[in-house]
């Protein structure tokens, strides 16, 4: 049933479905709940993983990073009916700051607001907040490159 949540979220975000419960040689036999893609300001491919657990640990995010790499996804979305360990949140920040990936963590309070609102407002607000945090975390990537270019006289 949680796979349908991923489909609904993707649809509400204007993304197009690519695959549901994807498993095969390309994924090393591991399963992906849902893959979607969209062409908005830019093209992006999204991977969704939904968990019905009280606490999501770092192993879940680690697996999804590997899956996103294999499937060439830009955005990793993990939704849970519970919460995320602090380690997951710290790891997500490191992934965002040091890779091209965007990580979106959706926990029970966000899902509750999404369900209550009957609209996408809560989900969009959460994604906008996540994007703003990513902008801050990723800013050092460009700053370091620009500093190196100036030092090289370019």
N, C-alpha and C positions, 0 to 999 in steps of 0.2 A: 504493500500500500504506500510505503514511503517513496517508491519510485514515481508514483503518480503525483506526489507533492513536488518532486523535482520537475516533472513535466509541466505542472501548473505554474510553478515559479518562472520557468523558462518562457512559457507562453505569455505570462503577465509582463515579462520584461521585453517582449517583442523578439524573442529568439526563435529560431527554426530548429526543429528536432533533427538529429542526425542518427541517433541510435539509443535504444533502451535495452538495458541489461546486456551490454556489449562484453563479449568474452571470446577470446580466440588466440591465435598465434601471435598477433600483433600486441596483445596485452599480456603475453606470457602465461595465459591461462587464468589470469585474475579477472574479476568482474568489475565493470564500471556501471553504476546505476543508470546514468543518463549523460548523453553528449548532445550539446546544442551549439548553434553558431548564429552569428548575426552580423549584419552590415549596417552599422549606424554611422557614427562619425568615422569609424575604422572597422575593419573586419576583425572579429574575435571568435575564438572557439572556446567553449565552456565545458568543463567536466563537473558533474554533480554527484555527490555521495551523501546519502541520507542515513542517519543512524538513530535507532530507537534504543538508546542506552542512557543511563543516568549520567555518565561522564565519558567524554571522548578523550582518549589519550593520544600521545604523539605518534604512535605507530600508524594511526589512521591517516594523519596528514602526510607522513613519510611515504606511505603507499600511494597516496593520490598525487604526490609530486612525481613519483616514478611513472605513474599512469599518464599524467599530463605531459611528461617528457616523451613517452612512447607515442602518444596520440597527437602530439604537437598542439596542445591546448594552451591558451593564454591565461584563462581564469579557472581557478579551483574553488568550487563552492562545496562546503561541508555544512550540512544542516543536521541538527540533533534535537530530539525531544527533551534532552537533558542540558548539560553544560559542557564546557571545554575546560580541561585542566589548564593551569597557568603555564605549564610547559608548552602546550599546544599554541597558546597565544604568543608566547615569546618566540617560538620556532616560526610561526607564521610571519611575525615581524621581521625575522632574519631572512626568511625566504623572499619576502617583498623587497627588503632593502638590498639584497645581493643577487637577485635573479630577475629575469624578465616577467616572472609570474605575478599575478594578482591573486591573493587568497582572501576569500570571503567566508567568515565563520558566522553561521546563523544558529543561535541557541533558542531555548524554549521561550524566553520573553519576546524575542523577535517573531517567532512563529505564532505566539499568542496574539500579538498585535496585528500580524498579517491576517490571522483567522477572524479576529474581532472586527477589523475594519471593513471586511468584505471588498476591499480594493487593494491596489498595489502600493498605496501610499507608504505604509510601514516598511514594506520591502524595499522600495525605491529610496526611502530616507536612510535605511540601514546601508544600502549599497553606496549611496552618496557619501555617507560618513566614512565608510571603509575606503572609498576612493580618495577622500581628502587625507586620511591617515597615510595611505600609500604614497601620495604625492610628497608628503613630508619625509617619509622613510626613504623614498627613491631619490630625493633631491641631491643627496651626497654622491650618487652615481655620476651625475652630470658635472657636479662641482669638481670632482677629482679629475675627470677627463679634461675639463677646461683648464684647470691648474697645470696639468701635464703639458697641454698644448702651449700655454704661455711660457712655461719653462723651456720648451723646445724651440721657442722663437717663432711659433706659427701663429 
